[in-house]
Amino acid sequence: MTAALIGSFGQATPPMRRQMELWNGFFAEHYKHDKVAARLFRGVGVETRHGVVDPCTEDVSRWGTAARMERYVTEALPLGKEALSAAVSSAGLRPEDVGMLIVASCTGYATPGLNVLLARDTGMNADMRSLMLGHMGCYAAVPGLGAAADYVAVHRRPAILLCLELTSLHLQPAPDVSYPLAPETVQQMVVHALFGDGAAAVAVVPDGEAGSLEVVEVAAFTDTTTADMMTWDVTDLGFRMGLSPHVPDVLAKHVRPATEQLLARHGLSLPDVEGWVVHPGGPRILETVGDALDLSTEAIRTSREVLRDYGNCSSATVLLILDRVRAQVSSGGYAVALAFGPGLTLYATLLRAR
């Protein structure tokens, strides 16, 4: 069967704001200068984030979901086109060469979907296959990459995966900040301190040059007994995230056996991996995964840097990290990407550098 190779990357981000500018300009008042919220904004490992909505100048917390979805399409199309076009051109392709387009997003809905609208706006062929992955959360890039790789391996035509998330559209109304703080209030403080907007794309091709990454295998593990620990609910005031503080404990239980089983199927073990792409759901998740896999501080440094520079951009984050990590893997060496989301679901992919 033909190998499927990640041949190029593209990305696009809206305007950047510094974390403490967001705190001082909006969230301090939003949370009535609560000390817990202030500590979270300083402690989640984020220094800058990007957003299509800057709450310091535009408070959308009371917008209805319909207005947020209309804004989603307005903002998503130019960002998606920029990231997608960069991946296509960097791979030496034309839009009409693309055989399949996969778009992952959990932060907005439109029908026709972004997969159709972007294919229209970039001049892709009418017979191109397309797939829209929604509401999968932070891990969506990995099953999306798996679908792209499967298509390329069978049909020997290029595929594009685009992950695009606009979490800033889902700013929630100010809560009743009274003590003791309700768990739901603390969860929203974490979400508002952590997430950012961004778009990232990859071209998956049947032939690649040196530096390409072969998609060797994609694996998944879902612990359905913990399905209530991470939620993303559609409300009348946008989408609202539920994020249990026990998520790292679940990952600590499953991430090592799931990763070791993936590697063992290819005669590999943890020390054989040169590059680690760990989704930074937050600093505690990075620490938990690092400890569970016996990874050095250096091994997860790039994941921390992307968290610092972009925040958690949900599904786009893994691709942003992978774009940086690929240079760290020698020819013939291996990388592993790990992402986590609702389910609780863990997705992993094994990649080999050409």
Sine and cosine of phi, psi and omega as CSV:
sin_phi,cos_phi,sin_psi,cos_psi,sin_omega,cos_omega
0.00,0.00,0.59,-0.81,-0.01,-1.00
-0.89,0.45,0.67,-0.74,0.08,-1.00
-0.96,0.29,0.55,-0.83,0.08,-1.00
-0.95,-0.32,0.82,-0.58,-0.13,-0.99
-0.85,-0.53,0.70,-0.71,0.16,-0.99
-0.97,0.24,0.94,-0.35,-0.13,-0.99
-0.99,-0.15,-0.36,0.93,-0.03,-1.00
-0.29,-0.96,0.27,-0.96,-0.01,-1.00
-0.79,-0.62,0.40,-0.92,0.14,-0.99
-0.51,-0.86,0.49,-0.87,0.03,-1.00
-0.50,-0.86,0.33,-0.94,0.05,-1.00
-0.46,-0.89,0.64,-0.77,0.01,-1.00
-0.69,-0.72,0.55,-0.84,0.12,-0.99
-0.97,0.25,-0.06,-1.00,-0.05,-1.00
-0.84,0.55,0.50,-0.86,-0.06,-1.00
-0.99,-0.15,0.61,-0.79,0.17,-0.99
-0.75,-0.66,0.55,-0.84,0.08,-1.00
-0.97,0.24,0.56,-0.83,-0.07,-1.00
-0.82,0.58,-0.74,0.68,-0.08,-1.00
-0.97,0.24,-0.36,0.93,0.17,-0.99
-0.91,0.41,-0.64,0.77,0.04,-1.00
-0.91,0.41,-0.64,0.77,0.03,-1.00
-0.90,0.43,-0.80,0.60,-0.07,-1.00
-0.92,0.38,-0.56,0.83,-0.08,-1.00
-1.00,0.08,-0.31,0.95,-0.03,-1.00
-0.53,-0.85,-0.83,0.56,-0.23,-0.97
-0.95,0.33,-0.44,0.90,0.05,-1.00
-0.86,0.51,-0.72,0.69,0.04,-1.00
-0.95,0.31,-0.62,0.78,0.01,-1.00
-0.82,0.57,-0.64,0.77,-0.02,-1.00
-0.97,-0.26,0.34,0.94,0.09,-1.00
0.80,0.60,0.62,0.78,0.06,-1.00
0.85,0.53,0.55,0.84,0.01,-1.00
-0.89,0.45,0.70,-0.71,-0.07,-1.00
-0.93,0.36,-0.55,0.83,0.03,-1.00
-0.91,0.42,-0.72,0.69,0.02,-1.00
-0.88,0.47,-0.68,0.73,0.01,-1.00
-0.87,0.49,-0.67,0.74,0.01,-1.00
-0.91,0.42,-0.63,0.78,0.02,-1.00
-0.91,0.42,-0.70,0.72,-0.01,-1.00
-0.88,0.48,-0.52,0.85,0.01,-1.00
-1.00,0.07,-0.35,0.94,-0.20,-0.98
-0.94,-0.33,0.02,1.00,-0.07,-1.00
-1.00,0.05,0.02,1.00,0.06,-1.00
1.00,0.09,0.21,0.98,-0.02,-1.00
-0.96,-0.26,0.78,-0.63,0.07,-1.00
-0.95,-0.32,-0.57,0.82,0.05,-1.00
-0.67,-0.74,0.49,-0.87,0.07,-1.00
-0.61,-0.79,0.29,-0.96,0.05,-1.00
-0.89,-0.47,0.54,-0.84,0.01,-1.00
-0.41,-0.91,0.63,-0.78,0.10,-0.99
-0.96,0.27,-0.35,0.94,0.11,-0.99
-0.90,-0.44,0.82,-0.57,0.12,-0.99
-0.98,-0.19,0.96,-0.28,-0.08,-1.00
-0.90,0.44,-0.31,0.95,0.03,-1.00
-0.92,0.39,-0.39,0.92,-0.01,-1.00
-0.86,-0.52,-0.21,0.98,-0.06,-1.00
-0.52,-0.86,0.97,-0.26,-0.01,-1.00
-1.00,-0.03,0.94,-0.34,-0.02,-1.00
-0.98,-0.22,0.20,0.98,-0.15,-0.99
-0.89,0.45,-0.37,0.93,0.01,-1.00
-0.96,-0.28,0.14,0.99,0.05,-1.00
-0.93,0.37,0.58,-0.81,0.13,-0.99
-0.96,0.28,0.27,-0.96,-0.05,-1.00
-0.91,0.42,-0.59,0.81,0.00,-1.00
-0.87,0.48,-0.70,0.71,0.01,-1.00
-0.90,0.43,-0.61,0.79,0.02,-1.00
-0.92,0.39,-0.61,0.79,0.01,-1.00
-0.94,0.34,-0.58,0.81,0.07,-1.00
-0.89,0.45,-0.68,0.74,0.04,-1.00
-0.92,0.40,-0.58,0.81,0.03,-1.00
-0.82,0.57,-0.76,0.65,-0.03,-1.00
-0.90,0.43,-0.68,0.73,0.00,-1.00
-0.85,0.53,-0.67,0.74,-0.05,-1.00
-1.00,0.10,-0.57,0.82,-0.11,-0.99
-0.95,0.32,-0.58,0.81,-0.09,-1.00
-0.89,0.46,-0.77,0.64,0.01,-1.00
-0.92,0.40,-0.60,0.80,0.04,-1.00
-0.91,0.41,-0.71,0.71,0.01,-1.00
-0.89,0.45,-0.66,0.75,0.01,-1.00
-0.90,0.44,-0.64,0.77,0.00,-1.00
-0.90,0.43,-0.74,0.67,-0.02,-1.00
-0.92,0.39,-0.70,0.71,-0.01,-1.00
-0.89,0.46,-0.73,0.69,-0.04,-1.00
-0.90,0.44,-0.59,0.81,0.03,-1.00
-0.90,0.43,-0.67,0.74,0.02,-1.00
-0.91,0.41,-0.65,0.76,0.00,-1.00
-0.90,0.44,-0.77,0.64,-0.07,-1.00
-0.93,0.36,-0.60,0.80,0.01,-1.00
-0.91,0.41,-0.43,0.90,0.06,-1.00
-1.00,0.07,0.03,1.00,-0.03,-1.00
0.96,0.29,0.46,0.89,-0.04,-1.00
-0.95,-0.30,0.29,-0.96,0.22,-0.98
-0.95,-0.31,0.42,-0.91,0.01,-1.00
-0.80,0.60,-0.59,0.81,-0.03,-1.00
-0.95,0.30,-0.16,0.99,0.06,-1.00
-0.99,0.17,-0.30,0.95,-0.11,-0.99
-0.96,0.28,0.80,-0.60,0.00,-1.00
-1.00,-0.04,-0.40,0.92,0.00,-1.00
-0.50,-0.86,0.66,-0.76,0.09,-1.00
-0.85,-0.53,0.80,-0.60,0.05,-1.00
-0.88,-0.48,0.79,-0.61,0.03,-1.00
-0.86,-0.51,0.80,-0.60,0.06,-1.00
-0.92,-0.39,0.76,-0.65,0.06,-1.00
-0.30,-0.95,0.68,-0.73,0.05,-1.00
-0.88,-0.47,0.11,0.99,-0.13,-0.99
-0.95,-0.30,0.13,0.99,0.05,-1.00
-0.16,-0.99,0.34,-0.94,0.01,-1.00
-0.74,-0.67,0.58,-0.81,0.13,-0.99
-0.43,-0.90,0.54,-0.84,0.10,-0.99
-0.70,-0.72,0.89,-0.46,0.02,1.00
-0.86,0.51,0.44,-0.90,-0.06,-1.00
-0.98,0.21,0.12,-0.99,0.04,-1.00
-0.86,0.52,-0.51,0.86,0.02,-1.00
-0.87,0.50,-0.64,0.77,0.01,-1.00
-0.97,0.23,-0.71,0.71,-0.06,-1.00
-0.91,0.42,-0.64,0.77,0.01,-1.00
-0.96,0.28,-0.58,0.81,0.09,-1.00
-0.87,0.49,-0.65,0.76,0.06,-1.00
-0.89,0.45,-0.73,0.68,-0.12,-0.99
-0.96,0.26,-0.34,0.94,0.00,-1.00
-0.97,-0.23,-0.04,1.00,0.08,-1.00
0.99,0.16,0.52,0.86,0.04,-1.00
-0.98,0.22,0.35,-0.94,-0.10,-1.00
-0.94,0.35,0.49,-0.87,-0.02,-1.00
-0.92,0.38,-0.41,0.91,-0.02,-1.00
-1.00,-0.05,0.14,0.99,0.03,-1.00
-0.94,0.35,0.65,-0.76,0.10,-0.99
-0.98,0.21,0.53,-0.85,0.06,-1.00
-0.58,-0.82,0.42,-0.91,-0.08,-1.00
-0.56,-0.83,0.73,-0.69,0.04,-1.00
-0.93,-0.37,0.87,-0.49,0.03,-1.00
-0.97,-0.24,0.89,-0.46,-0.05,-1.00
-0.83,-0.55,0.46,-0.89,0.13,-0.99
0.86,0.51,0.46,0.89,0.10,-1.00
-1.00,-0.09,-0.28,0.96,0.07,-1.00
0.98,0.21,-0.53,-0.85,-0.22,-0.98
-0.93,0.38,-0.37,0.93,-0.06,-1.00
-1.00,-0.02,-0.01,1.00,-0.18,-0.98
-0.87,0.50,-0.46,0.89,-0.03,-1.00
-0.87,0.49,-0.57,0.82,-0.12,-0.99
-0.97,0.26,-0.75,0.67,0.13,-0.99
-0.90,0.44,-0.51,0.86,0.10,-1.00
-0.89,0.46,-0.67,0.74,0.06,-1.00
-0.90,0.44,-0.61,0.79,0.04,-1.00
-0.89,0.45,-0.67,0.74,0.02,-1.00
-0.90,0.43,-0.65,0.76,0.03,-1.00
-0.90,0.44,-0.70,0.72,-0.02,-1.00
-0.91,0.42,-0.65,0.76,0.03,-1.00
-0.88,0.48,-0.68,0.73,0.01,-1.00
-0.89,0.46,-0.73,0.68,-0.03,-1.00
-0.89,0.45,-0.67,0.74,-0.03,-1.00
-0.89,0.46,-0.57,0.82,-0.04,-1.00
-1.00,0.07,-0.67,0.74,-0.17,-0.98
-0.97,-0.22,-0.16,0.99,0.03,-1.00
0.82,0.57,0.62,0.78,0.09,-1.00
-0.78,-0.62,0.47,-0.88,-0.03,-1.00
-0.93,0.37,0.48,-0.88,0.10,-0.99
-0.75,-0.66,0.50,-0.86,0.03,-1.00
-0.88,-0.48,0.73,-0.68,0.15,-0.99
-0.93,-0.37,0.81,-0.59,0.08,-1.00
-0.86,-0.50,0.80,-0.60,0.11,-0.99
-0.92,-0.39,0.82,-0.57,-0.10,-0.99
-0.66,-0.75,0.86,-0.52,-0.05,-1.00
-0.73,-0.68,0.73,-0.68,0.01,-1.00
-0.83,-0.56,0.95,0.32,-0.07,-1.00
-0.93,0.37,-0.40,0.92,-0.03,-1.00
-0.89,0.45,-0.32,0.95,0.03,-1.00
-0.95,0.32,-0.22,0.98,-0.13,-0.99
-0.93,-0.36,0.52,0.85,0.14,-0.99
-0.83,0.56,0.78,-0.63,-0.04,-1.00
-0.99,-0.11,0.42,-0.91,0.00,-1.00
-0.86,0.51,0.43,-0.90,0.02,-1.00
-0.87,0.48,0.74,-0.67,-0.01,-1.00
-0.99,0.11,0.10,-1.00,0.14,-0.99
-0.99,0.16,0.98,-0.19,-0.04,-1.00
-1.00,0.09,1.00,-0.01,0.04,-1.00
-0.72,-0.70,0.38,-0.92,-0.13,-0.99
-0.97,-0.24,0.60,-0.80,-0.03,1.00
-0.95,0.31,0.54,-0.84,-0.01,-1.00
-0.90,0.43,0.70,-0.71,0.06,-1.00
-0.92,0.39,0.59,-0.81,0.02,-1.00
-0.81,0.58,-0.60,0.80,0.00,-1.00
-0.91,0.42,-0.56,0.83,0.03,-1.00
-0.92,0.39,-0.69,0.72,0.02,-1.00
-0.90,0.43,-0.64,0.77,0.03,-1.00
-0.87,0.50,-0.67,0.74,0.01,-1.00
-0.93,0.36,-0.56,0.83,0.09,-1.00
-0.86,0.51,-0.69,0.72,0.03,-1.00
-0.88,0.47,-0.73,0.68,-0.03,-1.00
-0.87,0.49,-0.72,0.69,-0.04,-1.00
-0.93,0.36,-0.40,0.92,0.02,-1.00
-1.00,0.09,-0.34,0.94,-0.26,-0.97
-0.96,-0.28,-0.60,0.80,-0.25,-0.97
-1.00,-0.04,0.54,-0.84,0.06,-1.00
-0.68,-0.73,0.08,-1.00,-0.04,-1.00
-0.97,-0.24,0.48,-0.88,0.09,-1.00
0.05,-1.00,0.30,-0.96,0.06,-1.00
-0.74,-0.67,0.70,-0.72,0.03,-1.00
-0.64,-0.77,0.62,-0.79,-0.05,-1.00
-0.69,-0.73,0.46,-0.89,0.13,-0.99
-0.73,-0.69,0.55,-0.84,0.16,-0.99
-0.98,-0.18,0.81,-0.58,0.05,-1.00
-0.96,-0.29,0.83,-0.56,-0.18,-0.98
-0.77,-0.64,0.36,-0.93,0.02,-1.00
-0.98,0.18,-0.28,0.96,0.04,-1.00
-0.70,-0.71,0.66,-0.75,-0.04,-1.00
-0.62,-0.78,0.41,-0.91,0.03,-1.00
-1.00,0.06,0.05,-1.00,0.09,-1.00
-0.83,0.56,0.69,-0.72,-0.06,-1.00
0.98,-0.17,-0.22,0.98,0.08,-1.00
-0.94,0.33,0.40,-0.92,0.01,-1.00
-0.90,-0.44,0.88,-0.48,0.04,-1.00
-0.98,0.19,0.74,-0.68,0.08,-1.00
-0.99,0.12,0.97,-0.23,-0.09,-1.00
-0.99,0.16,-0.74,0.67,0.00,-1.00
-0.33,-0.95,0.51,-0.86,0.14,-0.99
-0.87,-0.49,0.74,-0.67,-0.03,-1.00
-0.76,-0.65,0.39,-0.92,-0.03,-1.00
-0.63,-0.77,0.45,-0.89,0.13,-0.99
-0.55,-0.83,0.79,-0.62,0.01,-1.00
-0.83,-0.56,0.82,-0.58,0.09,-1.00
-0.99,-0.16,1.00,-0.05,-0.10,-1.00
-0.94,0.33,-0.23,0.97,0.04,-1.00
-0.95,0.31,-0.20,0.98,-0.01,-1.00
-0.91,-0.42,0.43,0.90,-0.10,-0.99
-0.88,0.47,-0.39,0.92,-0.04,-1.00
-1.00,0.07,0.03,1.00,-0.08,-1.00
-1.00,0.10,-0.31,0.95,0.04,-1.00
-0.62,-0.79,0.91,-0.42,-0.09,-1.00
-0.75,-0.66,0.31,-0.95,-0.02,-1.00
-0.53,-0.85,1.00,-0.02,-0.18,-0.98
-0.99,-0.15,0.67,-0.74,0.10,-1.00
-0.99,0.13,0.88,-0.48,0.01,-1.00
-0.88,-0.48,0.04,-1.00,0.05,-1.00
-0.93,0.36,-0.28,0.96,0.02,-1.00
-0.88,-0.47,0.83,0.56,0.04,-1.00
0.99,0.13,-0.29,-0.96,-0.02,-1.00
-0.99,-0.14,0.66,-0.75,-0.07,-1.00
-0.84,-0.54,0.80,-0.60,-0.04,-1.00
-1.00,-0.04,0.64,-0.77,0.21,-0.98
-0.93,-0.37,0.77,-0.63,-0.13,-0.99
-0.64,-0.77,0.99,-0.17,-0.05,-1.00
-0.94,0.33,0.61,-0.79,0.09,-1.00
-0.93,0.36,-0.13,0.99,-0.02,-1.00
-1.00,0.00,-0.02,1.00,0.01,-1.00
-0.82,0.57,-0.72,0.69,0.02,-1.00
-0.85,0.52,-0.55,0.83,0.00,-1.00
-0.90,0.43,-0.62,0.78,0.03,-1.00
-0.92,0.38,-0.69,0.72,0.03,-1.00
-0.88,0.47,-0.63,0.78,0.01,-1.00
-0.86,0.51,-0.52,0.86,-0.02,-1.00
-0.97,0.24,-0.58,0.81,-0.20,-0.98
-0.95,-0.32,-0.40,0.92,-0.21,-0.98
-0.92,0.39,-0.62,0.79,-0.02,-1.00
-0.94,0.35,-0.78,0.62,0.02,-1.00
-0.87,0.49,-0.62,0.79,0.00,-1.00
-0.91,0.42,-0.66,0.75,-0.01,-1.00
-0.95,0.33,-0.67,0.74,0.01,-1.00
-0.90,0.44,-0.60,0.80,0.02,-1.00
-0.92,0.39,-0.64,0.77,0.06,-1.00
-0.87,0.49,-0.75,0.67,-0.03,-1.00
-0.91,0.41,-0.65,0.76,-0.06,-1.00
-0.88,0.47,-0.54,0.84,0.02,-1.00
-0.89,0.45,-0.26,0.96,0.00,-1.00
-0.87,-0.49,0.35,0.94,0.06,-1.00
0.94,0.35,0.46,0.89,-0.07,-1.00
-0.87,-0.49,0.30,-0.95,0.11,-0.99
-0.71,-0.71,0.10,-1.00,-0.10,-1.00
-0.81,0.59,-0.68,0.73,-0.01,-1.00
-0.91,0.41,-0.26,0.97,0.01,-1.00
-0.98,0.22,-0.20,0.98,-0.07,-1.00
-1.00,0.06,0.82,-0.57,0.00,-1.00
-1.00,-0.02,-0.52,0.86,-0.07,-1.00
-0.80,-0.61,0.77,-0.64,0.00,-1.00
-0.90,-0.44,0.79,-0.61,0.05,-1.00
-0.90,-0.44,0.99,-0.14,-0.07,-1.00
-0.94,-0.34,0.86,-0.51,0.00,-1.00
-0.88,0.48,0.84,-0.55,-0.04,-1.00
-1.00,0.06,0.97,0.26,0.05,-1.00
-0.86,0.51,-0.29,0.96,0.03,-1.00
0.28,-0.96,0.20,-0.98,-0.04,-1.00
-0.86,0.51,-0.60,0.80,-0.03,-1.00
-0.93,0.37,-0.58,0.82,0.05,-1.00
-0.92,0.39,-0.66,0.75,0.06,-1.00
-0.87,0.49,-0.68,0.73,0.02,-1.00
-0.90,0.43,-0.66,0.75,-0.02,-1.00
-0.90,0.45,-0.75,0.67,-0.01,-1.00
-0.91,0.41,-0.67,0.74,0.03,-1.00
-0.86,0.51,-0.70,0.72,0.02,-1.00
-0.91,0.40,-0.68,0.73,-0.05,-1.00
-0.90,0.44,-0.55,0.84,-0.04,-1.00
-0.98,-0.18,0.08,1.00,-0.02,-1.00
0.84,0.55,0.68,0.73,-0.01,-1.00
-1.00,0.02,0.57,-0.82,0.05,-1.00
-0.97,0.25,0.26,-0.97,0.09,-1.00
-0.85,0.53,-0.62,0.78,0.00,-1.00
-0.91,0.42,-0.57,0.82,-0.06,-1.00
-0.90,0.44,-0.53,0.85,-0.02,-1.00
-0.94,-0.34,0.26,0.97,-0.01,-1.00
-0.87,0.50,-0.69,0.73,-0.05,-1.00
-0.91,0.42,-0.61,0.80,0.06,-1.00
-0.88,0.47,-0.65,0.76,0.05,-1.00
-0.91,0.41,-0.63,0.78,-0.01,-1.00
-0.91,0.42,-0.65,0.76,0.03,-1.00
-0.92,0.38,-0.64,0.77,0.09,-1.00
-0.86,0.51,-0.68,0.73,0.01,-1.00
-0.88,0.47,-0.67,0.74,-0.14,-0.99
-1.00,0.06,-0.48,0.88,-0.12,-0.99
-0.84,-0.55,-0.28,0.96,-0.23,-0.97
0.97,0.25,-0.16,-0.99,0.08,-1.00
-1.00,0.05,0.94,-0.34,0.00,-1.00
-0.99,-0.13,0.50,0.87,0.02,-1.00
0.80,0.61,-0.79,-0.62,-0.17,-0.99
-0.89,0.45,-0.43,0.90,-0.03,-1.00
-0.96,0.29,-0.31,0.95,-0.18,-0.98
-0.90,0.43,-0.69,0.73,-0.03,-1.00
-0.86,0.51,-0.64,0.77,0.00,-1.00
-0.94,0.35,-0.58,0.81,0.06,-1.00
-0.89,0.46,-0.65,0.76,0.03,-1.00
-0.94,0.35,-0.70,0.71,-0.03,-1.00
-0.86,0.50,-0.59,0.81,0.03,-1.00
-0.86,0.51,-0.57,0.82,0.01,-1.00
-0.99,0.11,-0.61,0.79,-0.09,-1.00
-0.95,0.32,-0.49,0.87,-0.12,-0.99
-0.83,0.56,-0.52,0.86,0.00,-1.00
-0.94,0.33,-0.26,0.97,-0.03,-1.00
-1.00,0.02,-0.09,1.00,-0.09,-1.00
-0.96,-0.27,0.82,-0.57,-0.02,-1.00
-0.97,0.25,0.32,-0.95,0.01,-1.00
-0.84,0.55,0.80,-0.59,-0.05,-1.00
1.00,0.05,-0.14,0.99,0.00,-1.00
-0.99,0.13,0.17,-0.99,-0.10,-0.99
-0.89,-0.45,0.52,-0.85,0.14,-0.99
-0.77,-0.64,0.45,-0.89,0.06,-1.00
-0.78,-0.62,0.75,-0.66,0.09,-1.00
-0.94,-0.35,0.73,-0.69,-0.03,-1.00
-0.80,-0.60,0.74,-0.67,0.04,-1.00
-0.63,-0.78,0.44,-0.90,-0.16,-0.99
-0.68,-0.74,0.54,-0.84,0.00,-1.00
-0.22,-0.98,-0.27,-0.96,-0.08,-1.00
-0.82,0.58,0.63,-0.77,0.01,-1.00
0.47,-0.88,-0.77,0.64,-0.34,0.94
-0.88,0.47,0.70,-0.71,-0.07,-1.00
-0.86,-0.51,0.70,-0.71,0.10,-1.00
-0.90,-0.43,0.80,-0.59,0.08,-1.00
-0.88,-0.47,0.63,-0.78,0.01,-1.00
-0.68,-0.73,0.55,-0.83,0.11,-0.99
-0.72,-0.70,0.67,-0.75,0.07,-1.00
-0.99,-0.16,0.80,-0.60,-0.04,-1.00
-0.83,-0.55,0.58,-0.82,0.04,-1.00
-0.83,-0.55,0.78,-0.63,-0.03,-1.00
-0.98,0.21,0.65,-0.76,0.08,-1.00
-1.00,0.05,0.00,0.00,0.00,0.00
